[in-house]
Amino acid sequence: MVMSLKVLLCTFITLNFISTVLCIKCWNCRSSNDPKCADPFDNSTVPITDCKQEKGLKHLPGLRPSMCRKIRQKVNGEWRYIRDCAYLGEVGIQGDERFCLMRTESYVNKHTCLQRNVPQ
């Protein structure tokens, strides 16, 4: 009986540790609301979101966040930064996280960086 309780306790602790390690946590901010979200990034006061707790997207049911993203876009001549959980996309360019996707959408310059790394 005592041995089975020890095994059960060890299993619970191990599963809890694994679920904590495997969850994606990303900074969540917009430079239009918080200047510390811009580059150079000051993460000392920016909240970290557990992406596992995100509600999900109505137009993509069942899809969960799998990485973090940073969007840098120029709107009306001003650079804006958005950092949050990402649901779709490819990490970096061909898997290389050192590079970001750059494109122009509706006259807005947009750079998107996707990362699998968890912020520390």
N, C-alpha and C positions, 0 to 999 in steps of 0.2 A: 504494500500500500504506500509506504513512504517512498519507495523507489519510483513508483508510477507518478506520484506527485512531483518528484524532482524532474522526471522526464517531461511531464506536462509543463512545468514552470520553465524549463530550459527551452522547450519548443516555443512557448509563448514569447519569451524574451528574444529568441532568434528571429521569429517572424516579425516582431515589432521593430527590431533593428533593421531588418531587410526592407520593410516597407518605408521606414524613415530614410534610409540611404537611397532607395530607388525613386523617391518622389522628386519631381522637378520643382525647384524654387527659383523664382525670377524676381528681379526688381520690377516694381510697378509704379510708373510715374509718367508725367507729360511735362515738358519744359514750359508749355503755355501756362501751367498752373504752378510749377515748381522749378525755378531756375537751376537748382542743383541737379536736375535731370539731364541738363545739356552737357556737352563736352567742354572742358575736361569734367568728367563725371565725379561727383562727390557723393559717395554711397553711404556716408555716415548717418544721414537722417532719412534716406529713401526707404520706404517699406519693402519688405520681401514678401511675395505672395506664394503660398503653396498652391501650385497649379492644379494639384489633385482636387482642391476645394472649389475650383472654378465651376460655375454652373453649366458651362458648355454653350454651344452656339445653336440657335433655333434652326438655322438653315443647313447645319451639318450635324444632325442628330447622331448620338453615339460616339462622335469623334472627341477624343481627349487631347489636351495639350501634351506635346512630346518634346518641346524644346523652348528656349527663350528667344526673344527677338528684340532688336533695337532698330527703330525706324528713324532715319534722319530725312526730313523733307523741307524743301524751301517753299514757303507759302507767303505770297505778297512780299518777296524780297527778304524774308526772315527765316532763319533755320529753326526748325522745331524738332524736338526729339521725343520719341515715345518708346518706352521700355515695358514689356509685359510678356505674358505667356503666348506661345505660338502653337497653332493647331496644324498648319500646313506649311509646306516648303521644304527646301533642301538646305542642309547645313552648308554655309559658305558657298563657294563655287566649286562644283565637282567634289564636294566633301571637305574642302580645305577651308577651315574656319577663319583663316587670316584674311580672306577676301569676302566682299559683300556684293550683293546684287544691286546694280544701279540701273534705274530706268526713269523715263519721263512719262508721267500720266497726267493727262488733261492740263498741260502747262505747269505741272508741279514736278520738280526734280526730287526723286525719292531714292534713298539708299536703304536697303534692308539687310540686316545682319541676323542670321539665325545661329544659335549655339546650343549644344547639348550640355555644356558645362553648367554646373550648379554654382551660383554665387556663394562665396565664402564670407 
